[in-house]
Amino acid sequence: MKDNAKPLWQPSPEAISATQMDEFRRLVNKKHQLQLEDYSGLYQWSVEERETFWSDLWDFSEVQASARGKRVLGRDSMPGAEWFPDARLNFAENLLCYRDDKLALVERLENGSRRQLSYAELYGRVERLAAALVNQGVSEGDRVAGFMPNVIDTVVAMLATTSLGAIWTSCSPDFGINGVFDRFGQVEPKVLFACEGYLYNGKVIDSLPRLREIVARIGSIEKLVVVPVARSQEETAQALAAEPLDKSVLLQDFEAAAPERELAFVQTAFDHPLYIMYSSGTTGVPKCIVHGVGGTLLQHLKEHRLHCDLRREDSLFYFTTCGWMMWNWLVSGLACGATLILFDGSPFYPEAKSLWDMADEEGISVFGTSAKYIAALEKSGCKPRESHKLEKLRAVLSTGSPLAHEGFRYVYRDIKEDLCLSSISGGTDIVSCFALGNPTLPVYAGELQCRGLGMAVEVWDDEGKLITAEKGELVCAKSFPCMPISFWNDPDGAKYNSAYFENWPGVWAHGDYAEITKHGGVIIYGRSDAVLNPGGVRIGTAEIYRQVEKVEEVLDSICIGQQWHDDVRVVLFVVLREGLELDEELVQKIRSTIRANTTPRHVPAKVIQVADIPRTISGKIVELAVRNVVHGKVVKNKEALANPGALVLFENLPALAED
């Protein structure tokens, strides 16, 4: 813990008292005659008095609802907890509660194109598209899908869908045909919104050939609404005229054909389905995770307003695609009245500094990205602090994988000294976070600042005992509103139970290997199922990645445990900078860097150079898939990967057959 003796950043007492988090603490104290002195006290109270906490949060966040009801928690069990069982509300209504001229959405593409919508204009766009969906026969409970980039039209389509009480589901246009079919084929959407093409790394990728096959394979699709993104309206119309697409209509024509209809928000139950999201699918067909209206809304309001201190004057950006839950998290920022910056394309095109140019131009105050992006930015030599003003930037958020200590130090050294760097962790399973940032707390290298309010997050040993300052399984010991309401096509709940409750019935086991520090921070060491076990000692892969990132010659790495002589040995695969070859000197440099800062058990028995590392489409490395390939096992669902061809690089490697 000597690394973390001193915080990298600490808010001043004045800054703390100006936050919504501290305002909420003072309100709770006043309302309940309490003396909660700081976040630690507030967190403990929020877990012990969950019903009161979530009820107070509802009031503080000014949730729009036609009925709230007196009951906060009916049945209290996992799974199957009944939160706000008598409430009636609409998700889109809460995201469209502001209807003025303030900017709601700014869309930026990598080619420099820019569009924007005010809150009033956004409301009008949603009204027109909702009318078109009603005209198409979409109603409560129907599924509407998006095969879309992160653009304004995607947000409008989601809001129009959810205003009707219908269910939104999406993936990004870089998914292959089988990847789309594995997802949308299971949930049978009535309408599919899809771009005709998209931009990435200076290229235009045509989506029309894939759309032809997707519509042919998914029989439930009654209408394909084609949204021009990479081409103009006229060019898209010409392309469709030249090669007609079954069941297709241009977005503009789809809207124009519908009679005018005033936007009405269908009031649904708190646990009415809102989103269907998908597990990565690297071990089989993706699980279809159904999230409810009220739980998603309340949890996102908590995370935005309290944990990010998001306000109307803020501009919120998250580098994400529509196939990652961070897109769903981002768009909920509309409920706070903030301006959302939507970007689609490569974050390094045309230069490493491109997103920071945008941060200055748009006055971004909360900048969200992945740990991989921060590591790649540092390796590129980019120092935004020296080249950009970043006057409004006050928070950087990082997720997707654990942010290494070096990543923390890079942000404060080379991006901005005075900001709250929030490493956050949760996932698609809860469409939010278990541990995340906090504008009232210090930032320590390698740590997530705190556990989220109202979430009884603990770390347990193998016997199910609570431990602190030790590594173990991350669990949530009490029910919470944003648990999935179900898995799609899982009538008896068997898949749902198996996913989270197999280890300890009634306790959510998240599958992360973690530690809660003595001052209440959280360290994530990687996925439990990817934990290495040499000589029976459990090692989180993040502990090794942290050291490898210090080696200048290495651009990327992936670490697995290989079964070897009745034990497990650690194998590290590395991608090196262009032109470099792995020689014995570099192998020793990597090993000595790891040994000097961890233990001898962390040192890889084998270090092997590869040209590429397989990742999911949301950018996460797939340790399990690589482990399966190394052991000669079949990887069931390669379509879930952005670069499935990379798996071949790990097959039948001679070095792995040697001592």
C-alpha positions in Angstrom: 0.0 0.0 0.0 3.0 2.3 0.1 2.2 3.3 -3.5 -1.1 4.7 -2.2 0.1 6.5 0.9 -0.6 9.9 -0.6 -3.5 10.8 -2.7 -2.9 12.1 -6.3 -5.7 14.6 -5.9 -7.9 15.9 -3.1 -10.9 18.2 -3.2 -10.8 21.3 -1.0 -13.4 21.7 1.8 -15.1 24.4 -0.3 -15.2 22.2 -3.4 -16.7 19.3 -1.3 -19.5 21.5 0.2 -20.4 22.7 -3.3 -21.1 19.2 -4.6 -24.5 17.6 -5.0 -23.2 14.6 -3.0 -22.5 16.8 0.0 -25.8 18.7 -0.5 -27.6 15.3 -0.4 -25.7 14.3 2.8 -26.8 17.5 4.5 -30.4 16.9 3.4 -30.4 13.4 4.8 -29.0 14.7 8.1 -31.7 17.3 8.3 -34.6 15.1 7.3 -33.7 12.2 9.6 -32.0 14.1 12.4 -28.7 12.3 11.7 -25.1 13.4 12.0 -23.5 11.7 9.0 -20.1 13.5 8.8 -18.7 12.3 5.5 -19.2 9.9 2.6 -18.2 6.9 4.7 -21.1 7.6 7.0 -23.5 8.4 4.2 -22.6 5.2 2.4 -23.0 3.0 5.5 -26.4 4.6 6.1 -27.5 4.1 2.5 -26.8 0.4 2.7 -28.3 -0.1 6.2 -31.4 2.0 5.3 -31.8 1.1 1.7 -35.5 1.9 1.4 -35.1 5.3 3.0 -32.1 6.0 0.8 -33.7 5.1 -2.5 -36.9 7.0 -1.5 -34.8 10.1 -0.6 -32.9 9.8 -3.9 -36.2 9.7 -5.9 -37.2 13.0 -4.3 -33.7 14.6 -4.7 -33.6 13.6 -8.3 -37.1 14.9 -9.0 -38.2 11.7 -10.8 -41.2 12.4 -13.1 -43.9 9.8 -12.5 -47.7 9.6 -12.7 -47.7 7.5 -9.5 -45.1 6.7 -7.0 -47.0 4.7 -4.4 -46.1 4.3 -0.7 -44.1 1.1 -0.9 -40.4 1.4 -1.7 -39.6 -2.3 -1.4 -42.1 -5.1 -1.7 -40.4 -8.5 -1.8 -36.7 -8.2 -0.8 -34.9 -11.0 -2.4 -32.2 -11.7 -5.0 -33.3 -12.3 -7.7 -36.9 -11.0 -7.7 -36.8 -7.9 -5.5 -39.8 -5.6 -6.0 -38.7 -1.9 -5.9 -41.4 0.8 -6.0 -44.0 -1.9 -6.9 -46.8 0.7 -7.2 -45.0 3.3 -9.2 -46.0 4.3 -12.8 -43.5 6.2 -14.9 -41.9 6.6 -18.3 -38.1 6.6 -19.0 -38.2 9.0 -22.0 -40.3 11.5 -20.1 -37.5 11.8 -17.5 -34.9 12.3 -20.2 -37.0 14.9 -21.9 -38.1 16.9 -18.9 -36.1 20.0 -20.2 -37.6 21.5 -23.4 -35.7 24.8 -23.9 -33.0 26.1 -26.2 -30.1 24.8 -24.3 -27.9 22.3 -26.3 -29.0 18.7 -25.7 -26.9 16.8 -28.2 -23.8 17.6 -30.2 -22.7 14.9 -32.8 -19.1 14.8 -34.0 -17.8 12.3 -36.6 -14.2 11.6 -37.2 -14.3 13.4 -40.5 -15.0 16.7 -38.8 -18.8 16.8 -39.5 -20.8 18.3 -36.6 -24.6 18.5 -35.9 -26.5 19.7 -32.8 -29.9 19.7 -31.3 -31.4 21.8 -28.5 -33.6 20.3 -25.9 -36.7 21.8 -27.7 -35.5 20.4 -31.0 -34.8 17.0 -29.5 -38.4 16.9 -28.2 -39.7 17.7 -31.6 -37.6 15.0 -33.3 -38.7 12.4 -30.8 -42.4 13.4 -31.2 -42.2 12.9 -35.0 -40.4 9.6 -34.8 -42.7 8.2 -32.1 -45.6 9.1 -34.4 -44.0 7.0 -37.1 -43.4 4.1 -34.8 -47.0 4.1 -33.7 -48.0 4.3 -37.4 -45.9 1.2 -37.9 -47.8 -0.6 -35.2 -45.2 -0.4 -32.4 -46.7 -0.5 -28.9 -45.8 -1.3 -25.3 -43.5 -4.3 -25.0 -42.5 -4.5 -28.7 -38.8 -4.6 -29.4 -37.1 -1.9 -31.6 -33.4 -2.4 -32.5 -30.6 -0.2 -33.6 -27.7 -1.3 -35.7 -26.3 2.2 -35.4 -23.3 4.3 -34.7 -23.2 6.8 -31.8 -25.1 9.6 -33.5 -28.1 11.9 -32.8 -30.5 9.7 -34.7 -29.8 6.7 -32.4 -30.6 8.7 -29.3 -33.9 10.0 -31.0 -34.8 6.4 -31.9 -34.2 5.1 -28.4 -36.3 8.0 -26.8 -39.1 7.5 -29.3 -39.2 3.8 -28.7 -39.2 4.1 -24.9 -41.8 6.9 -24.9 -44.2 4.2 -26.1 -43.3 1.7 -23.4 -41.5 -0.4 -26.1 -38.1 -2.0 -25.5 -34.8 -0.6 -27.1 -31.9 -2.8 -28.0 -28.8 -1.9 -29.9 -25.4 -3.0 -31.2 -22.8 -1.1 -33.2 -22.4 -1.4 -37.0 -19.0 -3.0 -36.7 -20.7 -6.3 -35.6 -20.7 -9.1 -38.2 -23.9 -10.6 -39.5 -23.7 -13.6 -37.2 -23.0 -11.3 -34.2 -26.1 -9.3 -35.1 -28.2 -12.4 -35.6 -27.0 -13.9 -32.3 -28.4 -10.9 -30.5 -31.4 -9.5 -32.4 -32.5 -12.9 -33.6 -33.2 -13.9 -30.0 -35.3 -10.9 -29.1 -37.2 -10.5 -32.5 -37.4 -6.8 -33.1 -40.4 -5.4 -35.0 -38.4 -2.4 -36.4 -34.7 -2.1 -37.1 -33.0 1.3 -37.4 -29.7 0.9 -39.3 -27.1 3.2 -40.8 -26.2 2.7 -44.5 -22.5 3.0 -43.6 -20.2 4.5 -41.0 -16.7 6.0 -40.8 -13.7 4.5 -39.1 -10.0 5.4 -39.3 -10.4 7.4 -42.4 -12.5 4.8 -44.3 -16.1 4.5 -45.2 -17.5 1.1 -44.3 -20.7 0.2 -46.3 -23.4 -1.5 -44.2 -26.0 -2.1 -47.0 -24.7 -5.7 -47.9 -25.0 -6.8 -44.3 -28.4 -5.2 -43.9 -29.7 -7.2 -46.8 -28.7 -10.5 -45.1 -29.8 -9.4 -41.6 -33.3 -8.6 -42.8 -33.5 -11.9 -44.6 -32.4 -13.9 -41.5 -34.5 -12.1 -38.8 -38.1 -12.7 -39.8 -39.6 -10.5 -37.1 -38.4 -7.3 -38.8 -41.4 -5.6 -40.4 -39.6 -2.4 -41.3 -35.9 -1.5 -41.8 -35.4 2.2 -41.3 -32.3 3.3 -43.1 -30.4 6.2 -41.5 -27.9 8.1 -43.7 -24.6 8.6 -41.8 -21.6 8.0 -44.2 -23.6 9.2 -47.3 -25.9 12.1 -47.9 -29.7 11.7 -48.0 -29.6 11.8 -51.8 -26.7 9.3 -52.1 -28.4 6.9 -49.8 -31.7 7.2 -51.7 -29.8 6.5 -55.0 -28.0 3.5 -53.5 -31.4 2.0 -52.3 -33.0 2.7 -55.7 -30.1 1.0 -57.5 -30.3 -2.1 -55.3 -33.6 -2.2 -53.4 -33.6 -3.5 -49.8 -36.5 -5.6 -48.7 -38.8 -3.8 -46.1 -36.6 -0.7 -46.1 -37.6 3.0 -45.9 -35.4 6.1 -45.5 -35.7 7.7 -42.0 -37.0 10.9 -43.5 -39.7 9.1 -45.5 -40.6 6.9 -42.5 -41.4 10.1 -40.5 -43.1 11.9 -43.3 -45.6 9.1 -44.0 -47.0 9.2 -40.4 -49.9 11.4 -39.4 -49.0 14.0 -36.7 -49.4 12.8 -33.2 -48.7 14.6 -29.9 -45.9 13.0 -27.9 -47.5 10.9 -25.1 -45.5 9.1 -22.5 -46.9 5.6 -21.8 -46.8 5.1 -18.0 -45.4 1.7 -17.1 -44.5 -0.3 -14.0 -41.1 0.4 -12.3 -39.8 -3.0 -13.5 -41.2 -2.7 -17.0 -38.6 -3.8 -19.6 -36.6 -0.8 -21.0 -33.4 -2.2 -22.5 -32.2 -5.6 -23.7 -28.4 -5.7 -23.5 -26.1 -8.6 -24.3 -23.2 -10.4 -22.6 -20.0 -10.4 -24.6 -20.9 -13.9 -26.0 -17.3 -15.2 -26.0 -18.3 -18.5 -24.4 -21.5 -19.1 -26.4 -24.6 -17.3 -27.6 -24.8 -13.9 -25.8 -27.2 -13.8 -22.8 -30.0 -11.2 -23.3 -30.1 -9.1 -20.2 -33.4 -7.2 -19.6 -33.1 -4.0 -17.6 -36.1 -2.2 -16.1 -37.3 1.4 -16.6 -37.2 2.5 -13.0 -34.1 0.8 -11.8 -32.0 2.0 -14.7 -33.3 5.6 -14.3 -32.8 5.9 -10.6 -29.4 4.3 -10.6 -28.2 6.6 -13.5 -29.6 9.7 -11.8 -27.7 8.7 -8.6 -24.4 8.1 -10.5 -24.7 11.2 -12.7 -25.9 13.7 -10.1 -24.2 12.5 -6.9 -21.1 10.5 -8.1 -20.3 12.7 -11.1 -21.8 16.0 -9.8 -23.4 16.4 -13.3 -25.4 19.7 -13.8 -27.1 21.6 -16.5 -24.0 23.6 -17.3 -21.9 20.5 -17.9 -20.9 18.9 -21.2 -20.7 15.1 -20.8 -18.7 13.0 -23.2 -18.1 9.2 -23.2 -16.1 7.5 -25.9 -18.4 4.5 -26.6 -20.3 2.6 -29.2 -23.9 1.6 -29.1 -22.9 -1.9 -28.4 -21.5 -1.0 -25.0 -23.5 -0.2 -21.9 -21.6 3.1 -21.5 -23.8 4.4 -24.4 -26.9 3.7 -22.3 -25.2 5.3 -19.3 -24.2 8.4 -21.4 -27.6 9.2 -22.8 -29.2 9.2 -19.3 -27.2 12.4 -18.8 -30.2 14.1 -20.5 -32.2 13.7 -17.3 -29.7 16.2 -15.7 -30.2 18.7 -18.5 -26.5 18.4 -19.5 -25.2 18.7 -23.0 -24.1 15.3 -24.4 -21.2 15.1 -26.8 -21.6 12.1 -29.2 -18.5 11.0 -31.1 -18.3 8.2 -33.6 -15.1 7.0 -35.3 -11.5 6.2 -34.3 -10.3 8.1 -31.2 -6.9 8.3 -32.8 -8.0 9.6 -36.2 -6.5 11.7 -37.7 -4.2 12.2 -34.7 -3.8 11.0 -31.1 -4.9 14.4 -29.9 -8.2 14.4 -31.8 -10.5 13.9 -28.8 -8.7 16.5 -26.9 -9.2 19.0 -29.7 -12.9 18.2 -29.4 -12.7 18.6 -25.6 -11.5 22.2 -26.1 -13.9 23.0 -28.9 -17.0 21.7 -27.1 -16.0 22.8 -23.6 -16.2 19.2 -22.3 -16.3 19.1 -18.5 -16.7 15.3 -17.9 -14.6 13.2 -20.2 -15.2 9.4 -20.2 -13.1 6.8 -21.9 -11.5 3.4 -21.4 -8.4 2.4 -19.6 -7.1 1.0 -22.9 -7.4 4.4 -24.5 -5.5 6.1 -21.7 -2.7 3.6 -21.9 -2.5 3.9 -25.7 -2.6 7.7 -25.4 0.4 7.6 -23.0 2.3 5.2 -25.3 1.7 7.6 -28.2 3.5 10.4 -26.4 0.4 12.7 -26.3 0.5 15.3 -23.6 -2.8 17.3 -23.8 -1.8 19.5 -20.9 1.0 21.1 -23.0 -1.1 21.5 -26.2 -4.7 22.2 -25.0 -6.5 24.5 -22.6 -9.0 22.1 -21.1 -10.4 25.0 -19.1 -13.7 23.3 -18.3 -12.5 19.8 -17.8 -13.1 18.8 -14.2 -13.5 15.0 -14.3 -12.1 12.1 -16.3 -13.9 8.7 -16.1 -12.2 5.4 -17.0 -13.7 1.9 -17.4 -13.6 -1.3 -19.5 -10.7 -2.7 -17.5 -8.7 -1.8 -14.4 -6.8 1.5 -14.9 -3.1 0.9 -14.0 -1.3 3.1 -11.4 0.7 4.5 -14.3 -2.5 5.5 -16.1 -3.6 7.5 -13.0 -0.2 9.2 -12.9 -0.2 9.9 -16.6 -3.6 11.7 -16.4 -2.4 14.0 -13.6 1.0 14.6 -15.1 0.1 15.0 -18.8 -3.6 15.8 -19.0 -4.6 18.0 -16.1 -3.5 18.3 -12.5 -6.8 19.6 -11.0 -9.5 17.1 -11.8 -11.3 14.1 -10.3 -10.0 10.9 -12.0 -12.7 8.3 -11.5 -12.0 4.7 -12.4 -15.4 3.0 -12.5 -16.5 -0.6 -12.5 -19.8 -2.5 -12.9 -21.0 -3.6 -16.3 -23.7 -4.6 -18.7 -25.2 -6.9 -16.0 -26.3 -3.9 -13.9 -26.1 -1.2 -16.7 -24.1 0.9 -14.1 -21.4 0.7 -11.5 -20.7 -1.1 -8.2 -17.7 1.1 -7.5 -17.0 4.5 -9.0 -16.0 8.1 -8.5 -16.8 10.7 -5.9 -16.1 14.4 -6.1 -15.9 14.6 -2.3 -13.1 12.0 -1.9 -9.3 11.9 -2.6 -8.0 9.9 -5.6 -5.4 7.2 -4.9 -3.4 5.6 -7.7 -4.9 2.2 -8.8 -8.1 2.6 -6.8 -11.7 3.2 -7.5 -12.7 5.9 -5.0 -15.7 4.3 -3.4 -18.6 1.9 -3.5 -21.8 3.3 -5.0 -24.5 4.6 -2.6 -27.2 2.0 -1.8 -25.1 -0.9 -3.1 -24.0 -3.4 -0.4 -20.7 -4.2 -2.1 -18.4 -6.5 -0.2 -15.4 -8.7 -0.9 -15.7 -12.3 0.3 -13.2 -15.2 0.7 -13.9 -18.7 -0.7 -15.9 -19.6 2.4 -18.2 -16.6 2.0 -16.7 -14.5 4.8 -16.4 -10.8 4.6 -12.8 -9.6 4.2 -11.1 -6.1 4.1 -7.7 -5.3 2.7 -7.5 -8.8 1.2 -8.3 -10.1 -2.3 -11.5 -12.0 -2.9 -14.8 -12.2 -4.8 -16.7 -9.0 -5.3 -20.4 -9.5 -4.2 -23.4 -7.4 -3.6 -25.0 -8.7 -0.4 -28.4 -6.9 -0.6 -30.9 -6.3 -3.4 -30.7 -3.1 -5.5 -33.0 -1.5 -8.0 -30.9 -1.9 -11.2 -30.6 -5.6 -11.0 -31.7 -7.2 -14.4 -35.4 -7.9 -14.2 -34.8 -11.1 -16.2 -32.9 -12.7 -19.1 -34.9 -12.9 -22.3 -36.2 -16.4 -23.1 -35.4 -17.7 -19.7 -38.8 -18.5 -18.4 -37.8 -20.4 -15.2 -34.9 -18.0 -14.5 -32.3 -20.8 -14.7 -29.8 -18.8 -16.8 -30.2 -15.8 -14.6 -29.7 -17.7 -11.4 -26.7 -19.5 -12.9 -25.1 -16.2 -13.9 -25.0 -14.5 -10.5 -26.3 -16.7 -7.7 -24.7 -20.1 -8.1 -21.9 -19.5 -5.6 -24.0 -18.0 -2.8 -27.8 -18.2 -3.2 -29.4 -14.8 -2.6 -26.1 -13.0 -2.9 -25.0 -11.4 -6.2 -21.5 -12.7 -7.2 -20.2 -10.3 -9.9 -17.2 -12.3 -11.1 -14.6 -9.7 -10.3 -11.5 -10.4 -8.2 -11.2 -7.4 -5.9 -10.1 -5.8 -2.7 -11.7 -3.1 -0.5 -9.0 -1.0 1.0 -8.9 0.3 4.6 -10.0 3.8 3.5 -13.0 2.4 1.6 -11.5 2.4 -1.9 -11.8 -0.6 -4.3 -9.1 -2.3 -6.3 -10.2 -4.6 -9.2 -7.6 -7.2 -10.1 -9.4 -8.7 -13.1 -12.2 -11.2 -13.8 -12.4 -14.1 -11.3 -12.6 -16.6 -14.1 -9.3 -15.3 -15.6 -7.5 -15.3 -12.2 -4.1 -17.2 -12.5 -3.4 -19.9 -10.0 0.3 -20.9 -10.1 1.2 -23.1 -7.2 -2.3 -22.6 -5.8 -1.7 -18.8 -5.3 -4.4 -16.6 -6.9 -3.1 -13.7 -9.0 -5.2 -11.1 -10.7 -4.1 -10.5 -14.3 -4.3 -6.7 -13.7 -1.4 -7.0 -11.3 0.8 -8.2 -14.2 -0.6 -5.8 -16.8 0.2 -2.9 -14.5 3.9 -3.8 -14.6 4.0 -4.6 -18.3 2.6 -1.1 -19.1 5.8 0.4 -17.7 7.8 -1.3 -20.4 8.2 1.2 -23.2 8.7 -1.4 -26.0 5.3 -3.1 -25.2 2.2 -1.7 -26.8 -0.3 -4.3 -25.5 -0.4 -7.6 -23.7 -2.6 -10.5 -22.6 -1.8 -13.0 -19.8 -3.2 -16.5 -19.2 -2.5 -19.5 -17.0 -1.4 -22.6 -19.0 -1.9 -26.1 -17.5 1.6 -27.5 -17.2 2.9 -30.6 -15.3 0.0 -30.8 -12.9 0.2 -27.0 -12.1 -0.4 -23.7 -13.9 2.3 -21.6 -15.4 1.9 -17.9 -16.2 2.2 -17.1 -20.0 2.4 -13.5 -21.2 1.8 -12.5 -24.8 3.0 -9.1 -25.9 2.5 -6.8 -28.9 5.6 -4.7 -29.5 6.1 -1.3 -31.1 6.5 -1.5 -34.9 9.8 -2.9 -36.0 10.8 -4.4 -32.7 11.5 -8.1 -32.1 11.3 -9.9 -28.8 14.8 -10.9 -27.8 16.2 -12.4 -24.6 17.2 -8.9 -23.3 13.7 -7.6 -23.6 12.2 -10.8 -22.1 14.5 -10.3 -19.1 13.5 -6.6 -18.9 9.8 -7.5 -18.8 10.4 -10.3 -16.2 12.6 -8.1 -14.0 10.0 -5.3 -14.1 7.3 -7.6 -13.0 9.5 -9.3 -10.3 10.7 -6.0 -8.8 7.2 -4.8 -8.2 5.2 -8.0 -7.4 6.3 -11.5 -6.4 8.3 -14.3 -8.1 5.0 -16.1 -8.7 3.8 -13.2 -10.9 6.8 -13.6 -13.3 5.7 -15.3 -16.5 7.3 -18.6 -17.3 6.9 -17.7 -21.0 6.9 -14.4 -22.8 5.8 -14.7 -26.4 5.5 -12.0 -29.1 2.2 -11.9 -31.1 1.0 -9.5 -33.8 -2.4 -8.8 -32.3 -4.6 -9.5 -29.3 -8.2 -10.5 -29.6 -10.8 -8.2 -28.2 -14.5 -7.9 -27.9 -16.2 -5.2 -29.9 -16.3 -3.0 -26.8 -12.5 -3.3 -26.6 -12.0 -5.8 -23.8 -9.3 -8.4 -24.1 -10.6 -12.0 -24.0 -8.3 -14.0 -21.7 -10.7 -17.0 -21.6 -10.8 -17.3 -25.4 -7.0 -17.2 -25.6 -6.7 -19.7 -22.8 -9.1 -22.0 -24.6 -7.2 -21.8 -27.9 -3.9 -22.5 -26.1 -5.4 -25.6 -24.6 -6.9 -26.8 -27.9 -10.5 -26.0 -26.9 -13.1 -24.6 -29.2 -14.0 -20.9 -28.9 -17.7 -21.1 -29.3 -18.6 -17.6 -30.5 -15.9 -15.8 -32.5 -18.5 -13.4 -33.9 -18.4 -11.6 -30.5 -14.9 -10.5 -31.3 -13.8 -7.4 -33.1 -10.8 -9.2 -34.6 -11.5 -13.0 -34.5 -8.6 -13.7 -36.8 -6.3 -12.8 -34.0 -7.1 -16.1 -32.2 -5.2 -18.0 -34.9 -2.0 -16.4 -33.6 -2.3 -18.5 -30.4 -2.8 -21.9 -31.9 -0.2 -24.6 -31.7 2.7 -22.4 -30.6 5.9 -24.4 -30.3 7.1 -22.4 -27.3 4.1 -23.5 -25.3 5.1 -27.2 -25.7 8.5 -26.6 -24.2 9.6 -26.3 -20.6 
